[in-house]
Amino acid sequence: MPSQWAIPAGSLEGKTAIVTGANSGIGFETAKALAAAGATVILACRRPASCAAAAESIRAEVPHDVDVGPMELDVGNLASVRAFSAGFLAAHERLDLLINNAGPLF
């Protein structure tokens, strides 16, 4: 029986989402669910290698072609936030969903 919280497959086609802290835990599961529903998902993570690995894992786990891409972002570093924003704006026309899962490490 599907979960009452499940997002119907294909219901997010044409939508773009950013999920911070998407390389593990709740962020990873959220990114995977959004991708399975058809969204373009940007995985925003501090460590590029773990972010790329998470993107590959989502591509392997979701049963259809998904558009997931890793981007480096350290939310505790304003220069990183500016660089991420510029990179996102250069590559994407719109943002529909922002999932702020990550927090700065102080």
Secondary structure as a PSIPRED ss2 file (coil, helix, strand):
# PSIPRED VFORMAT (PSIPRED V4.0)

   1 M C   1.000  0.000  0.000
   2 P C   1.000  0.000  0.000
   3 S C   1.000  0.000  0.000
   4 Q C   1.000  0.000  0.000
   5 W C   1.000  0.000  0.000
   6 A C   1.000  0.000  0.000
   7 I C   1.000  0.000  0.000
   8 P C   1.000  0.000  0.000
   9 A C   1.000  0.000  0.000
  10 G C   1.000  0.000  0.000
  11 S C   1.000  0.000  0.000
  12 L C   1.000  0.000  0.000
  13 E C   1.000  0.000  0.000
  14 G C   1.000  0.000  0.000
  15 K C   1.000  0.000  0.000
  16 T E   0.000  0.000  1.000
  17 A E   0.000  0.000  1.000
  18 I E   0.000  0.000  1.000
  19 V E   0.000  0.000  1.000
  20 T E   0.000  0.000  1.000
  21 G C   1.000  0.000  0.000
  22 A C   1.000  0.000  0.000
  23 N C   1.000  0.000  0.000
  24 S C   1.000  0.000  0.000
  25 G H   0.000  1.000  0.000
  26 I H   0.000  1.000  0.000
  27 G H   0.000  1.000  0.000
  28 F H   0.000  1.000  0.000
  29 E H   0.000  1.000  0.000
  30 T H   0.000  1.000  0.000
  31 A H   0.000  1.000  0.000
  32 K H   0.000  1.000  0.000
  33 A H   0.000  1.000  0.000
  34 L H   0.000  1.000  0.000
  35 A H   0.000  1.000  0.000
  36 A H   0.000  1.000  0.000
  37 A C   1.000  0.000  0.000
  38 G C   1.000  0.000  0.000
  39 A C   1.000  0.000  0.000
  40 T E   0.000  0.000  1.000
  41 V E   0.000  0.000  1.000
  42 I E   0.000  0.000  1.000
  43 L E   0.000  0.000  1.000
  44 A E   0.000  0.000  1.000
  45 C E   0.000  0.000  1.000
  46 R C   1.000  0.000  0.000
  47 R C   1.000  0.000  0.000
  48 P H   0.000  1.000  0.000
  49 A H   0.000  1.000  0.000
  50 S H   0.000  1.000  0.000
  51 C H   0.000  1.000  0.000
  52 A H   0.000  1.000  0.000
  53 A H   0.000  1.000  0.000
  54 A H   0.000  1.000  0.000
  55 A H   0.000  1.000  0.000
  56 E H   0.000  1.000  0.000
  57 S H   0.000  1.000  0.000
  58 I H   0.000  1.000  0.000
  59 R H   0.000  1.000  0.000
  60 A H   0.000  1.000  0.000
  61 E H   0.000  1.000  0.000
  62 V C   1.000  0.000  0.000
  63 P C   1.000  0.000  0.000
  64 H C   1.000  0.000  0.000
  65 D C   1.000  0.000  0.000
  66 V C   1.000  0.000  0.000
  67 D E   0.000  0.000  1.000
  68 V E   0.000  0.000  1.000
  69 G E   0.000  0.000  1.000
  70 P E   0.000  0.000  1.000
  71 M E   0.000  0.000  1.000
  72 E E   0.000  0.000  1.000
  73 L C   1.000  0.000  0.000
  74 D C   1.000  0.000  0.000
  75 V C   1.000  0.000  0.000
  76 G C   1.000  0.000  0.000
  77 N C   1.000  0.000  0.000
  78 L H   0.000  1.000  0.000
  79 A H   0.000  1.000  0.000
  80 S H   0.000  1.000  0.000
  81 V H   0.000  1.000  0.000
  82 R H   0.000  1.000  0.000
  83 A H   0.000  1.000  0.000
  84 F H   0.000  1.000  0.000
  85 S H   0.000  1.000  0.000
  86 A H   0.000  1.000  0.000
  87 G H   0.000  1.000  0.000
  88 F H   0.000  1.000  0.000
  89 L H   0.000  1.000  0.000
  90 A H   0.000  1.000  0.000
  91 A H   0.000  1.000  0.000
  92 H C   1.000  0.000  0.000
  93 E C   1.000  0.000  0.000
  94 R C   1.000  0.000  0.000
  95 L C   1.000  0.000  0.000
  96 D C   1.000  0.000  0.000
  97 L E   0.000  0.000  1.000
  98 L E   0.000  0.000  1.000
  99 I E   0.000  0.000  1.000
 100 N C   1.000  0.000  0.000
 101 N C   1.000  0.000  0.000
 102 A C   1.000  0.000  0.000
 103 G C   1.000  0.000  0.000
 104 P C   1.000  0.000  0.000
 105 L C   1.000  0.000  0.000
 106 F C   1.000  0.000  0.000
